Every structure is written in structure tokens, then in C-alpha cells.
């Protein structure tokens, strides 16, 4: 069956360190992959999009990689801050009008 | 910031009641979506719309219904609420040729 897997365990890191989150998927051939941030009780907010023909995309302290052979994306936050604490969702566009989401990884950044 | 609004933010209601969750966007987006999310779980697509008078069921079976009479408005209705409907409901929109979703803040529904 089609599946998106993200680390279900929370990630705890110290302020200033780099956080790395993983997204693995099976049985998809997505045209692009997205990362969203979700704060408790709120809707997700779009962060970055990376296409199937791109290896890496950067935006300020954020970096995303996309390996279509491994069917994996890595999401990095450099120089992390307590304000980066949130749940980060991986999402795939499966064609047509649908976007499919993973369950997300909760990130805690300690001061 | 996205201009997409959901009301109410929180709703506690008894079993058997009819409820409508409101979603409006002021961005003129053609595509609109309803997702359902339980704590710590992925978002499940329950309904979507390509434009006015177009609605489709999503991947997750849902007893709810939707309508799209105006571009900006995409309400979701439960004819008879049950405790199994307790969840967070998220509305989203996207430009027709767009790639990113804009979400509302969600409605947290509790059915007693």
C-alpha cells in the first residue's frame, strides 16, 4: 500500500544544533515533495517544495534533500532555536488534485 | 499569511445533532480541501473541490457532505454527529495551477 513514514519519536536537540528529520515513502512517484510546519491546535504552514529533478533546496536556515532512488527526503534546520519547536510534516503530491501527508515528527529545541 | 478562515474553532455537541463547519477563503483559489486529523496522526483527505459545483470524496471514508456553491465558501456538514466524529477538521485551499496548500486554523470537534 502507499505509505509515507516519518519518525514517530520526538526529536530533542540543543539550541544551535542542526535538526535533521527524515521522510520515507513507498509506492509513489511524486512530481514533488513538500514540508510543512504545524503548531499545536493550528493548521499546517507550507515551508519548502522540492521537485523530483532537484537534489537540494535551501531557504534561510532550512535545507531539503530529495533522493528519488532511495524514496527519501531529509529536512534540516541549521542553528536551531526554541521557536523552531513544532511538528514537521512531509507531503507528497500524488497527481491530480491530491496531497498526501505523513504523520509528522515532533521537534523540541531546548535553550 | 493565508486568508482562509474556519469557524467555529471549537465545538462540543451532543450525539445526533446536525452540524456545519464553515470554511471561507478570500484568495480566489479554485481548489479547496477538507482534511481530518487525530492527535499524532497524519492528515486524511475527506473531501475536495476543483471549483464551483464540483465536489469529490477523498481517500478516507466520511459520513460528512460538502457543497461548493461559491468559490470562496466550502462548508462541511454532518447530518447526525457521533462520538466517532470527534477529531480536528482542517480546511485548505490552493490555486488551480498552484502547488502549496494554505490551511485554516482548524475546527476541533468533540461529540459527546
Interface residues (C-beta under 8 A of the other chain):
Chain A: X4 X8 X32 X34 X36 X41 X42 X43 X44 X45 X46 X49 X89 X91 X93 X97 X98 X99 X100 X101 X102 X103 X104
Chain B: X31 X33 X35 X40 X41 X42 X43 X45 X48 X50 X56 X58 X59 X90 X91 X92 X99 X100 X101 X102 X103 X104 X105 X106 X108
